[in-house]
Amino acid sequence: MFRIERTVDGMDVSPLGELWRPRYFYGGYAVHGDGSVPPYPASHGCVRISDAAIDWVWAANQAPIGTEVDIYG
């Protein structure tokens, strides 16, 4: 189990690529928006959701700092 540690309200360019409005939960890994979300696993650790979905997360103040993040694989 992890927790949201920090957030960036906008584009964040990192070694892992461009992350839209990321909510980081472990180092450089985050729940973040992307214009392309394939229907198969395509990440090295991030949780990629649509830009519209992450915009809703921000608008509804979902997953604030401290929120638990459980990853199942």
All heavy atoms as a GROMACS GRO file, in nm:
protein
  569
    1MET      N    1   0.084  -0.117   0.000
    1MET     CA    2   0.000   0.000   0.000
    1MET      C    3   0.089   0.124   0.000
    1MET      O    4   0.191   0.128   0.066
    1MET     CB    5  -0.091   0.000   0.122
    1MET     CG    6  -0.196   0.104   0.116
    1MET     SD    7  -0.202   0.233   0.242
    1MET     CE    8  -0.120   0.175   0.380
    2PHE      N    9   0.047   0.222  -0.077
    2PHE     CA   10   0.118   0.348  -0.088
    2PHE      C   11   0.022   0.461  -0.050
    2PHE      O   12  -0.095   0.437  -0.027
    2PHE     CB   13   0.167   0.370  -0.231
    2PHE     CG   14   0.249   0.256  -0.285
    2PHE    CD1   15   0.192   0.158  -0.365
    2PHE    CD2   16   0.384   0.247  -0.255
    2PHE    CE1   17   0.267   0.053  -0.414
    2PHE    CE2   18   0.460   0.143  -0.304
    2PHE     CZ   19   0.401   0.045  -0.383
    3ARG      N   20   0.073   0.582  -0.048
    3ARG     CA   21  -0.010   0.700  -0.022
    3ARG      C   22   0.028   0.811  -0.120
    3ARG      O   23   0.145   0.822  -0.157
    3ARG     CB   24   0.008   0.751   0.120
    3ARG     CG   25  -0.048   0.658   0.224
    3ARG     CD   26  -0.047   0.724   0.362
    3ARG     NE   27  -0.096   0.631   0.462
    3ARG     CZ   28  -0.224   0.610   0.492
    3ARG    NH1   29  -0.317   0.679   0.428
    3ARG    NH2   30  -0.260   0.524   0.583
    4ILE      N   31  -0.069   0.892  -0.159
    4ILE     CA   32  -0.040   1.008  -0.242
    4ILE      C   33   0.054   1.098  -0.163
    4ILE      O   34   0.023   1.136  -0.049
    4ILE     CB   35  -0.169   1.084  -0.282
    4ILE    CG1   36  -0.265   0.994  -0.360
    4ILE    CG2   37  -0.135   1.213  -0.358
    4ILE    CD1   38  -0.217   0.950  -0.496
    5GLU      N   39   0.170   1.129  -0.222
    5GLU     CA   40   0.274   1.206  -0.153
    5GLU      C   41   0.279   1.351  -0.198
    5GLU      O   42   0.312   1.440  -0.120
    5GLU     CB   43   0.411   1.143  -0.179
    5GLU     CG   44   0.423   1.001  -0.131
    5GLU     CD   45   0.550   0.934  -0.179
    5GLU    OE1   46   0.618   0.986  -0.271
    5GLU    OE2   47   0.584   0.828  -0.123
    6ARG      N   48   0.254   1.374  -0.326
    6ARG     CA   49   0.260   1.510  -0.379
    6ARG      C   50   0.180   1.516  -0.508
    6ARG      O   51   0.152   1.413  -0.569
    6ARG     CB   52   0.403   1.559  -0.401
    6ARG     CG   53   0.478   1.486  -0.509
    6ARG     CD   54   0.624   1.533  -0.517
    6ARG     NE   55   0.696   1.461  -0.618
    6ARG     CZ   56   0.713   1.499  -0.742
    6ARG    NH1   57   0.662   1.615  -0.783
    6ARG    NH2   58   0.781   1.426  -0.828
    7THR      N   59   0.144   1.637  -0.549
    7THR     CA   60   0.064   1.656  -0.670
    7THR      C   61   0.122   1.772  -0.751
    7THR      O   62   0.189   1.859  -0.697
    7THR     CB   63  -0.082   1.687  -0.634
    7THR    OG1   64  -0.089   1.809  -0.562
    7THR    CG2   65  -0.144   1.576  -0.551
    8VAL      N   66   0.092   1.769  -0.880
    8VAL     CA   67   0.130   1.879  -0.969
    8VAL      C   68   0.007   1.910  -1.054
    8VAL      O   69  -0.040   1.826  -1.129
    8VAL     CB   70   0.249   1.841  -1.060
    8VAL    CG1   71   0.281   1.954  -1.157
    8VAL    CG2   72   0.371   1.803  -0.977
    9ASP      N   73  -0.043   2.032  -1.041
    9ASP     CA   74  -0.164   2.072  -1.114
    9ASP      C   75  -0.125   2.127  -1.251
    9ASP      O   76  -0.126   2.247  -1.273
    9ASP     CB   77  -0.244   2.175  -1.035
    9ASP     CG   78  -0.380   2.201  -1.095
    9ASP    OD1   79  -0.415   2.135  -1.195
    9ASP    OD2   80  -0.451   2.289  -1.043
   10GLY      N   81  -0.090   2.037  -1.342
   10GLY     CA   82  -0.049   2.073  -1.476
   10GLY      C   83   0.040   1.964  -1.532
   10GLY      O   84   0.049   1.855  -1.477
   11MET      N   85   0.108   1.994  -1.641
   11MET     CA   86   0.199   1.898  -1.703
   11MET      C   87   0.328   1.891  -1.623
   11MET      O   88   0.385   1.994  -1.587
   11MET     CB   89   0.230   1.940  -1.847
   11MET     CG   90   0.315   1.840  -1.924
   11MET     SD   91   0.234   1.682  -1.951
   11MET     CE   92   0.110   1.727  -2.072
   12ASP      N   93   0.373   1.770  -1.594
   12ASP     CA   94   0.501   1.749  -1.527
   12ASP      C   95   0.586   1.660  -1.616
   12ASP      O   96   0.545   1.549  -1.649
   12ASP     CB   97   0.479   1.684  -1.390
   12ASP     CG   98   0.601   1.691  -1.302
   12ASP    OD1   99   0.687   1.778  -1.324
   12ASP    OD2  100   0.611   1.609  -1.209
   13VAL      N  101   0.698   1.711  -1.658
   13VAL     CA  102   0.789   1.636  -1.745
   13VAL      C  103   0.893   1.569  -1.655
   13VAL      O  104   0.961   1.636  -1.577
   13VAL     CB  105   0.857   1.726  -1.850
   13VAL    CG1  106   0.950   1.645  -1.938
   13VAL    CG2  107   0.751   1.796  -1.935
   14SER      N  108   0.901   1.436  -1.664
   14SER     CA  109   0.991   1.359  -1.580
   14SER      C  110   1.066   1.258  -1.666
   14SER      O  111   1.038   1.244  -1.784
   14SER     CB  112   0.910   1.287  -1.472
   14SER     OG  113   0.842   1.176  -1.528
   15PRO      N  114   1.160   1.185  -1.606
   15PRO     CA  115   1.230   1.080  -1.682
   15PRO      C  116   1.134   0.975  -1.738
   15PRO      O  117   1.166   0.908  -1.835
   15PRO     CB  118   1.325   1.019  -1.579
   15PRO     CG  119   1.349   1.127  -1.480
   15PRO     CD  120   1.219   1.203  -1.472
   16LEU      N  121   1.016   0.962  -1.677
   16LEU     CA  122   0.918   0.865  -1.725
   16LEU      C  123   0.830   0.920  -1.836
   16LEU      O  124   0.749   0.848  -1.893
   16LEU     CB  125   0.830   0.818  -1.608
   16LEU     CG  126   0.904   0.744  -1.496
   16LEU    CD1  127   0.809   0.714  -1.381
   16LEU    CD2  128   0.966   0.616  -1.548
   17GLY      N  129   0.843   1.048  -1.867
   17GLY     CA  130   0.763   1.109  -1.973
   17GLY      C  131   0.683   1.228  -1.924
   17GLY      O  132   0.711   1.283  -1.818
   18GLU      N  133   0.584   1.266  -2.004
   18GLU     CA  134   0.497   1.378  -1.969
   18GLU      C  135   0.376   1.324  -1.894
   18GLU      O  136   0.302   1.240  -1.945
   18GLU     CB  137   0.452   1.450  -2.095
   18GLU     CG  138   0.566   1.518  -2.169
   18GLU     CD  139   0.520   1.594  -2.292
   18GLU    OE1  140   0.403   1.575  -2.336
   18GLU    OE2  141   0.599   1.672  -2.345
   19LEU      N  142   0.357   1.374  -1.774
   19LEU     CA  143   0.246   1.330  -1.689
   19LEU      C  144   0.151   1.447  -1.667
   19LEU      O  145   0.191   1.551  -1.615
   19LEU     CB  146   0.299   1.280  -1.554
   19LEU     CG  147   0.413   1.177  -1.559
   19LEU    CD1  148   0.454   1.139  -1.418
   19LEU    CD2  149   0.373   1.055  -1.638
   20TRP      N  150   0.024   1.429  -1.706
   20TRP     CA  151  -0.075   1.535  -1.691
   20TRP      C  152  -0.139   1.528  -1.553
   20TRP      O  153  -0.199   1.426  -1.518
   20TRP     CB  154  -0.181   1.525  -1.801
   20TRP     CG  155  -0.291   1.624  -1.787
   20TRP    CD1  156  -0.425   1.596  -1.768
   20TRP    CD2  157  -0.281   1.767  -1.788
   20TRP    NE1  158  -0.496   1.713  -1.759
   20TRP    CE2  159  -0.409   1.820  -1.770
   20TRP    CE3  160  -0.174   1.855  -1.803
   20TRP    CZ2  161  -0.435   1.956  -1.766
   20TRP    CZ3  162  -0.199   1.990  -1.799
   20TRP    CH2  163  -0.328   2.040  -1.781
   21ARG      N  164  -0.124   1.635  -1.475
   21ARG     CA  165  -0.184   1.652  -1.342
   21ARG      C  166  -0.158   1.531  -1.251
   21ARG      O  167  -0.249   1.475  -1.192
   21ARG     CB  168  -0.332   1.680  -1.355
   21ARG     CG  169  -0.361   1.804  -1.438
   21ARG     CD  170  -0.507   1.837  -1.448
   21ARG     NE  171  -0.539   1.932  -1.341
   21ARG     CZ  172  -0.661   1.980  -1.321
   21ARG    NH1  173  -0.761   1.944  -1.397
   21ARG    NH2  174  -0.684   2.066  -1.223
   22PRO      N  175  -0.033   1.491  -1.238
   22PRO     CA  176  -0.002   1.370  -1.161
   22PRO      C  177  -0.028   1.384  -1.011
   22PRO      O  178  -0.016   1.493  -0.954
   22PRO     CB  179   0.148   1.350  -1.187
   22PRO     CG  180   0.199   1.488  -1.213
   22PRO     CD  181   0.088   1.557  -1.288
   23ARG      N  182  -0.063   1.273  -0.953
   23ARG     CA  183  -0.073   1.258  -0.808
   23ARG      C  184   0.021   1.143  -0.774
   23ARG      O  185  -0.012   1.026  -0.790
   23ARG     CB  186  -0.218   1.230  -0.767
   23ARG     CG  187  -0.305   1.353  -0.792
   23ARG     CD  188  -0.445   1.334  -0.739
   23ARG     NE  189  -0.522   1.455  -0.762
   23ARG     CZ  190  -0.560   1.538  -0.665
   23ARG    NH1  191  -0.529   1.514  -0.540
   23ARG    NH2  192  -0.632   1.644  -0.693
   24TYR      N  193   0.141   1.181  -0.729
   24TYR     CA  194   0.248   1.085  -0.705
   24TYR      C  195   0.225   1.004  -0.578
   24TYR      O  196   0.190   1.057  -0.474
   24TYR     CB  197   0.382   1.159  -0.695
   24TYR     CG  198   0.429   1.215  -0.826
   24TYR    CD1  199   0.405   1.348  -0.860
   24TYR    CD2  200   0.495   1.134  -0.919
   24TYR    CE1  201   0.447   1.400  -0.981
   24TYR    CE2  202   0.537   1.186  -1.041
   24TYR     CZ  203   0.513   1.318  -1.071
   24TYR     OH  204   0.554   1.369  -1.191
   25PHE      N  205   0.249   0.872  -0.590
   25PHE     CA  206   0.232   0.785  -0.475
   25PHE      C  207   0.356   0.706  -0.439
   25PHE      O  208   0.363   0.646  -0.332
   25PHE     CB  209   0.113   0.688  -0.495
   25PHE     CG  210   0.125   0.600  -0.617
   25PHE    CD1  211   0.194   0.482  -0.613
   25PHE    CD2  212   0.063   0.637  -0.735
   25PHE    CE1  213   0.202   0.399  -0.724
   25PHE    CE2  214   0.069   0.556  -0.848
   25PHE     CZ  215   0.140   0.437  -0.842
   26TYR      N  216   0.458   0.704  -0.524
   26TYR     CA  217   0.582   0.632  -0.493
   26TYR      C  218   0.690   0.686  -0.584
   26TYR      O  219   0.695   0.653  -0.702
   26TYR     CB  220   0.563   0.482  -0.514
   26TYR     CG  221   0.687   0.401  -0.488
   26TYR    CD1  222   0.731   0.379  -0.358
   26TYR    CD2  223   0.761   0.347  -0.592
   26TYR    CE1  224   0.846   0.305  -0.334
   26TYR    CE2  225   0.876   0.273  -0.570
   26TYR     CZ  226   0.917   0.252  -0.439
   26TYR     OH  227   1.031   0.178  -0.415
   27GLY      N  228   0.777   0.770  -0.532
   27GLY     CA  229   0.883   0.826  -0.613
   27GLY      C  230   0.827   0.896  -0.736
   27GLY      O  231   0.748   0.989  -0.724
   28GLY      N  232   0.863   0.847  -0.855
   28GLY     CA  233   0.816   0.906  -0.979
   28GLY      C  234   0.690   0.843  -1.034
   28GLY      O  235   0.646   0.877  -1.144
   29TYR      N  236   0.630   0.749  -0.961
   29TYR     CA  237   0.508   0.684  -1.006
   29TYR      C  238   0.385   0.761  -0.959
   29TYR      O  239   0.381   0.808  -0.846
   29TYR     CB  240   0.500   0.540  -0.956
   29TYR     CG  241   0.614   0.455  -1.003
   29TYR    CD1  242   0.703   0.399  -0.914
   29TYR    CD2  243   0.633   0.431  -1.139
   29TYR    CE1  244   0.809   0.321  -0.958
   29TYR    CE2  245   0.739   0.354  -1.184
   29TYR     CZ  246   0.826   0.298  -1.093
   29TYR     OH  247   0.930   0.222  -1.136
   30ALA      N  248   0.286   0.771  -1.047
   30ALA     CA  249   0.171   0.855  -1.017
   30ALA      C  250   0.044   0.804  -1.084
   30ALA      O  251   0.049   0.730  -1.181
   30ALA     CB  252   0.198   0.997  -1.066
   31VAL      N  253  -0.068   0.848  -1.031
   31VAL     CA  254  -0.195   0.843  -1.104
   31VAL      C  255  -0.193   0.970  -1.187
   31VAL      O  256  -0.174   1.080  -1.134
   31VAL     CB  257  -0.315   0.846  -1.007
   31VAL    CG1  258  -0.446   0.847  -1.086
   31VAL    CG2  259  -0.310   0.730  -0.910
   32HIS      N  260  -0.208   0.958  -1.319
   32HIS     CA  261  -0.200   1.076  -1.405
   32HIS      C  262  -0.283   1.060  -1.531
   32HIS      O  263  -0.315   0.949  -1.572
   32HIS     CB  264  -0.054   1.106  -1.443
   32HIS     CG  265   0.008   1.002  -1.532
   32HIS    ND1  266  -0.004   1.005  -1.668
   32HIS    CD2  267   0.082   0.894  -1.502
   32HIS    CE1  268   0.061   0.902  -1.721
   32HIS    NE2  269   0.114   0.832  -1.621
   33GLY      N  270  -0.314   1.171  -1.591
   33GLY     CA  271  -0.390   1.171  -1.715
   33GLY      C  272  -0.301   1.151  -1.835
   33GLY      O  273  -0.181   1.181  -1.832
   34ASP      N  274  -0.363   1.102  -1.942
   34ASP     CA  275  -0.293   1.083  -2.069
   34ASP      C  276  -0.397   1.084  -2.180
   34ASP      O  277  -0.511   1.041  -2.160
   34ASP     CB  278  -0.216   0.950  -2.069
   34ASP     CG  279  -0.111   0.946  -2.178
   34ASP    OD1  280  -0.146   0.924  -2.296
   34ASP    OD2  281   0.007   0.965  -2.147
   35GLY      N  282  -0.357   1.130  -2.297
   35GLY     CA  283  -0.447   1.133  -2.412
   35GLY      C  284  -0.470   0.997  -2.473
   35GLY      O  285  -0.563   0.978  -2.551
   36SER      N  286  -0.387   0.899  -2.436
   36SER     CA  287  -0.398   0.763  -2.489
   36SER      C  288  -0.393   0.663  -2.374
   36SER      O  289  -0.292   0.655  -2.304
   36SER     CB  290  -0.285   0.734  -2.588
   36SER     OG  291  -0.287   0.599  -2.628
   37VAL      N  292  -0.501   0.590  -2.355
   37VAL     CA  293  -0.506   0.488  -2.250
   37VAL      C  294  -0.544   0.356  -2.317
   37VAL      O  295  -0.661   0.330  -2.344
   37VAL     CB  296  -0.609   0.524  -2.140
   37VAL    CG1  297  -0.609   0.418  -2.031
   37VAL    CG2  298  -0.578   0.662  -2.082
   38PRO      N  299  -0.444   0.272  -2.347
   38PRO     CA  300  -0.473   0.146  -2.416
   38PRO      C  301  -0.546   0.048  -2.325
   38PRO      O  302  -0.538   0.059  -2.202
   38PRO     CB  303  -0.334   0.094  -2.453
   38PRO     CG  304  -0.242   0.156  -2.355
   38PRO     CD  305  -0.301   0.289  -2.320
   39PRO      N  306  -0.618  -0.048  -2.383
   39PRO     CA  307  -0.695  -0.145  -2.304
   39PRO      C  308  -0.610  -0.262  -2.255
   39PRO      O  309  -0.662  -0.372  -2.234
   39PRO     CB  310  -0.804  -0.189  -2.401
   39PRO     CG  311  -0.736  -0.181  -2.534
   39PRO     CD  312  -0.647  -0.059  -2.525
   40TYR      N  313  -0.481  -0.242  -2.238
   40TYR     CA  314  -0.391  -0.348  -2.191
   40TYR      C  315  -0.282  -0.282  -2.105
   40TYR      O  316  -0.260  -0.161  -2.114
   40TYR     CB  317  -0.327  -0.420  -2.311
   40TYR     CG  318  -0.262  -0.327  -2.409
   40TYR    CD1  319  -0.132  -0.280  -2.390
   40TYR    CD2  320  -0.332  -0.282  -2.520
   40TYR    CE1  321  -0.074  -0.190  -2.479
   40TYR    CE2  322  -0.274  -0.194  -2.610
   40TYR     CZ  323  -0.145  -0.149  -2.588
   40TYR     OH  324  -0.088  -0.060  -2.676
   41PRO      N  325  -0.215  -0.358  -2.021
   41PRO     CA  326  -0.110  -0.301  -1.937
   41PRO      C  327   0.001  -0.241  -2.024
   41PRO      O  328   0.053  -0.306  -2.113
   41PRO     CB  329  -0.058  -0.420  -1.857
   41PRO     CG  330  -0.168  -0.520  -1.860
   41PRO     CD  331  -0.236  -0.500  -1.994
   42ALA      N  332   0.032  -0.114  -2.000
   42ALA     CA  333   0.134  -0.047  -2.082
   42ALA      C  334   0.218   0.048  -1.998
   42ALA      O  335   0.270   0.146  -2.048
   42ALA     CB  336   0.066   0.028  -2.196
   43SER      N  337   0.228   0.020  -1.869
   43SER     CA  338   0.298   0.109  -1.779
   43SER      C  339   0.410   0.036  -1.708
   43SER      O  340   0.408  -0.086  -1.695
   43SER     CB  341   0.200   0.166  -1.675
   43SER     OG  342   0.270   0.240  -1.577
   44HIS      N  343   0.505   0.112  -1.661
   44HIS     CA  344   0.612   0.055  -1.579
   44HIS      C  345   0.588   0.084  -1.432
   44HIS      O  346   0.677   0.071  -1.350
   44HIS     CB  347   0.747   0.109  -1.625
   44HIS     CG  348   0.785   0.062  -1.759
   44HIS    ND1  349   0.769   0.138  -1.871
   44HIS    CD2  350   0.836  -0.057  -1.800
   44HIS    CE1  351   0.810   0.068  -1.977
   44HIS    NE2  352   0.849  -0.049  -1.936
   45GLY      N  353   0.467   0.127  -1.398
   45GLY     CA  354   0.434   0.152  -1.258
   45GLY      C  355   0.328   0.258  -1.236
   45GLY      O  356   0.264   0.259  -1.132
   46CYS      N  357   0.309   0.347  -1.331
   46CYS     CA  358   0.208   0.452  -1.315
   46CYS      C  359   0.067   0.396  -1.335
   46CYS      O  360   0.049   0.287  -1.390
   46CYS     CB  361   0.230   0.566  -1.415
   46CYS     SG  362   0.365   0.676  -1.369
   47VAL      N  363  -0.030   0.473  -1.290
   47VAL     CA  364  -0.171   0.443  -1.314
   47VAL      C  365  -0.219   0.548  -1.414
   47VAL      O  366  -0.240   0.664  -1.378
   47VAL     CB  367  -0.253   0.450  -1.184
   47VAL    CG1  368  -0.400   0.424  -1.212
   47VAL    CG2  369  -0.198   0.352  -1.081
   48ARG      N  370  -0.232   0.508  -1.540
   48ARG     CA  371  -0.269   0.601  -1.646
   48ARG      C  372  -0.420   0.600  -1.665
   48ARG      O  373  -0.481   0.495  -1.686
   48ARG     CB  374  -0.201   0.559  -1.777
   48ARG     CG  375  -0.224   0.655  -1.888
   48ARG     CD  376  -0.159   0.619  -2.019
   48ARG     NE  377  -0.071   0.506  -2.022
   48ARG     CZ  378  -0.006   0.466  -2.130
   48ARG    NH1  379  -0.021   0.532  -2.243
   48ARG    NH2  380   0.072   0.362  -2.127
   49ILE      N  381  -0.480   0.719  -1.655
   49ILE     CA  382  -0.623   0.734  -1.678
   49ILE      C  383  -0.641   0.845  -1.781
   49ILE      O  384  -0.547   0.916  -1.813
   49ILE     CB  385  -0.700   0.762  -1.547
   49ILE    CG1  386  -0.655   0.892  -1.481
   49ILE    CG2  387  -0.684   0.645  -1.450
   49ILE    CD1  388  -0.732   0.927  -1.353
   50SER      N  389  -0.760   0.858  -1.834
   50SER     CA  390  -0.783   0.959  -1.937
   50SER      C  391  -0.766   1.100  -1.880
   50SER      O  392  -0.777   1.122  -1.758
   50SER     CB  393  -0.924   0.945  -1.995
   50SER     OG  394  -1.020   0.983  -1.898
   51ASP      N  395  -0.738   1.195  -1.968
   51ASP     CA  396  -0.727   1.334  -1.925
   51ASP      C  397  -0.857   1.380  -1.859
   51ASP      O  398  -0.854   1.450  -1.757
   51ASP     CB  399  -0.694   1.426  -2.044
   51ASP     CG  400  -0.552   1.410  -2.093
   51ASP    OD1  401  -0.466   1.361  -2.017
   51ASP    OD2  402  -0.525   1.448  -2.209
   52ALA      N  403  -0.971   1.340  -1.916
   52ALA     CA  404  -1.100   1.378  -1.858
   52ALA      C  405  -1.116   1.321  -1.718
   52ALA      O  406  -1.167   1.389  -1.627
   52ALA     CB  407  -1.215   1.332  -1.947
   53ALA      N  408  -1.070   1.198  -1.697
   53ALA     CA  409  -1.082   1.136  -1.565
   53ALA      C  410  -0.995   1.207  -1.462
   53ALA      O  411  -1.039   1.234  -1.350
   53ALA     CB  412  -1.046   0.988  -1.572
   54ILE      N  413  -0.870   1.240  -1.497
   54ILE     CA  414  -0.784   1.309  -1.400
   54ILE      C  415  -0.834   1.451  -1.376
   54ILE      O  416  -0.823   1.502  -1.264
   54ILE     CB  417  -0.635   1.305  -1.440
   54ILE    CG1  418  -0.545   1.335  -1.317
   54ILE    CG2  419  -0.604   1.402  -1.550
   54ILE    CD1  420  -0.545   1.234  -1.210
   55ASP      N  421  -0.894   1.515  -1.478
   55ASP     CA  422  -0.952   1.648  -1.457
   55ASP      C  423  -1.067   1.639  -1.356
   55ASP      O  424  -1.083   1.726  -1.271
   55ASP     CB  425  -1.000   1.708  -1.589
   55ASP     CG  426  -0.884   1.751  -1.678
   55ASP    OD1  427  -0.769   1.763  -1.629
   55ASP    OD2  428  -0.909   1.773  -1.799
   56TRP      N  429  -1.147   1.532  -1.362
   56TRP     CA  430  -1.253   1.511  -1.264
   56TRP      C  431  -1.195   1.488  -1.126
   56TRP      O  432  -1.247   1.541  -1.026
   56TRP     CB  433  -1.342   1.394  -1.304
   56TRP     CG  434  -1.443   1.363  -1.197
   56TRP    CD1  435  -1.564   1.425  -1.181
   56TRP    CD2  436  -1.430   1.270  -1.090
   56TRP    NE1  437  -1.627   1.374  -1.068
   56TRP    CE2  438  -1.546   1.279  -1.011
   56TRP    CE3  439  -1.330   1.180  -1.053
   56TRP    CZ2  440  -1.566   1.201  -0.898
   56TRP    CZ3  441  -1.350   1.102  -0.939
   56TRP    CH2  442  -1.467   1.113  -0.863
   57VAL      N  443  -1.089   1.406  -1.117
   57VAL     CA  444  -1.024   1.380  -0.988
   57VAL      C  445  -0.986   1.513  -0.922
   57VAL      O  446  -1.009   1.534  -0.803
   57VAL     CB  447  -0.900   1.289  -1.006
   57VAL    CG1  448  -0.814   1.287  -0.881
   57VAL    CG2  449  -0.944   1.147  -1.044
   58TRP      N  450  -0.927   1.603  -1.001
   58TRP     CA  451  -0.888   1.734  -0.948
   58TRP      C  452  -1.010   1.818  -0.912
   58TRP      O  453  -1.014   1.878  -0.804
   58TRP     CB  454  -0.798   1.808  -1.047
   58TRP     CG  455  -0.656   1.763  -1.036
   58TRP    CD1  456  -0.599   1.654  -1.097
   58TRP    CD2  457  -0.553   1.825  -0.960
   58TRP    NE1  458  -0.466   1.646  -1.062
   58TRP    CE2  459  -0.435   1.750  -0.978
   58TRP    CE3  460  -0.548   1.936  -0.877
   58TRP    CZ2  461  -0.314   1.783  -0.917
   58TRP    CZ3  462  -0.428   1.970  -0.816
   58TRP    CH2  463  -0.313   1.892  -0.836
   59ALA      N  464  -1.110   1.824  -1.000
   59ALA     CA  465  -1.228   1.908  -0.976
   59ALA      C  466  -1.306   1.863  -0.853
   59ALA      O  467  -1.359   1.945  -0.779
   59ALA     CB  468  -1.319   1.908  -1.099
   60ALA      N  469  -1.311   1.732  -0.830
   60ALA     CA  470  -1.386   1.676  -0.718
   60ALA      C  471  -1.298   1.659  -0.593
   60ALA      O  472  -1.345   1.606  -0.493
   60ALA     CB  473  -1.447   1.542  -0.759
   61ASN      N  474  -1.172   1.700  -0.603
   61ASN     CA  475  -1.076   1.687  -0.493
   61ASN      C  476  -1.067   1.543  -0.443
   61ASN      O  477  -1.067   1.516  -0.324
   61ASN     CB  478  -1.106   1.783  -0.378
   61ASN     CG  479  -0.987   1.792  -0.283
   61ASN    OD1  480  -0.872   1.778  -0.324
   61ASN    ND2  481  -1.014   1.815  -0.156
   62GLN      N  482  -1.063   1.450  -0.538
   62GLN     CA  483  -1.044   1.310  -0.506
   62GLN      C  484  -0.894   1.281  -0.494
   62GLN      O  485  -0.813   1.347  -0.556
   62GLN     CB  486  -1.105   1.221  -0.614
   62GLN     CG  487  -1.253   1.238  -0.630
   62GLN     CD  488  -1.328   1.195  -0.506
   62GLN    OE1  489  -1.312   1.085  -0.456
   62GLN    NE2  490  -1.411   1.285  -0.455
   63ALA      N  491  -0.857   1.185  -0.415
   63ALA     CA  492  -0.718   1.142  -0.397
   63ALA      C  493  -0.627   1.255  -0.353
   63ALA      O  494  -0.523   1.279  -0.413
   63ALA     CB  495  -0.667   1.074  -0.523
   64PRO      N  496  -0.664   1.326  -0.245
   64PRO     CA  497  -0.573   1.429  -0.194
   64PRO      C  498  -0.449   1.366  -0.131
   64PRO      O  499  -0.442   1.244  -0.114
   64PRO     CB  500  -0.658   1.501  -0.088
   64PRO     CG  501  -0.756   1.399  -0.043
   64PRO     CD  502  -0.784   1.314  -0.164
   65ILE      N  503  -0.353   1.447  -0.098
   65ILE     CA  504  -0.231   1.398  -0.033
   65ILE      C  505  -0.271   1.316   0.090
   65ILE      O  506  -0.357   1.357   0.168
   65ILE     CB  507  -0.137   1.514   0.003
   65ILE    CG1  508  -0.082   1.575  -0.127
   65ILE    CG2  509  -0.024   1.468   0.095
   65ILE    CD1  510   0.002   1.698  -0.110
   66GLY      N  511  -0.210   1.199   0.102
   66GLY     CA  512  -0.239   1.108   0.213
   66GLY      C  513  -0.333   0.996   0.177
   66GLY      O  514  -0.344   0.897   0.251
   67THR      N  515  -0.402   1.004   0.062
   67THR     CA  516  -0.495   0.900   0.020
   67THR      C  517  -0.420   0.770  -0.006
   67THR      O  518  -0.314   0.769  -0.070
   67THR     CB  519  -0.569   0.942  -0.109
   67THR    OG1  520  -0.644   1.060  -0.081
   67THR    CG2  521  -0.662   0.832  -0.159
   68GLU      N  522  -0.473   0.658   0.041
   68GLU     CA  523  -0.413   0.527   0.018
   68GLU      C  524  -0.427   0.487  -0.129
   68GLU      O  525  -0.531   0.510  -0.191
   68GLU     CB  526  -0.479   0.420   0.105
   68GLU     CG  527  -0.451   0.436   0.251
   68GLU     CD  528  -0.514   0.324   0.334
   68GLU    OE1  529  -0.570   0.228   0.277
   68GLU    OE2  530  -0.506   0.335   0.457
   69VAL      N  531  -0.323   0.426  -0.183
   69VAL     CA  532  -0.323   0.374  -0.318
   69VAL      C  533  -0.281   0.227  -0.308
   69VAL      O  534  -0.170   0.196  -0.263
   69VAL     CB  535  -0.224   0.449  -0.410
   69VAL    CG1  536  -0.222   0.388  -0.549
   69VAL    CG2  537  -0.260   0.597  -0.416
   70ASP      N  538  -0.369   0.137  -0.346
   70ASP     CA  539  -0.339  -0.007  -0.347
   70ASP      C  540  -0.326  -0.051  -0.491
   70ASP      O  541  -0.413  -0.022  -0.574
   70ASP     CB  542  -0.449  -0.087  -0.280
   70ASP     CG  543  -0.456  -0.063  -0.129
   70ASP    OD1  544  -0.349  -0.045  -0.068
   70ASP    OD2  545  -0.567  -0.058  -0.075
   71ILE      N  546  -0.218  -0.120  -0.524
   71ILE     CA  547  -0.192  -0.168  -0.659
   71ILE      C  548  -0.206  -0.321  -0.659
   71ILE      O  549  -0.142  -0.389  -0.578
   71ILE     CB  550  -0.050  -0.130  -0.706
   71ILE    CG1  551  -0.027   0.021  -0.693
   71ILE    CG2  552  -0.024  -0.180  -0.847
   71ILE    CD1  553  -0.115   0.106  -0.781
   72TYR      N  554  -0.289  -0.370  -0.748
   72TYR     CA  555  -0.308  -0.514  -0.761
   72TYR      C  556  -0.263  -0.555  -0.900
   72TYR      O  557  -0.291  -0.487  -0.996
   72TYR     CB  558  -0.456  -0.550  -0.743
   72TYR     CG  559  -0.509  -0.512  -0.607
   72TYR    CD1  560  -0.576  -0.392  -0.588
   72TYR    CD2  561  -0.491  -0.596  -0.498
   72TYR    CE1  562  -0.623  -0.355  -0.463
   72TYR    CE2  563  -0.538  -0.560  -0.373
   72TYR     CZ  564  -0.605  -0.440  -0.356
   72TYR     OH  565  -0.650  -0.404  -0.233
   73GLY      N  566  -0.194  -0.665  -0.909
   73GLY     CA  567  -0.148  -0.707  -1.041
   73GLY      C  568  -0.155  -0.853  -1.063
   73GLY      O  569  -0.185  -0.935  -0.988
   0.00000   0.00000   0.00000
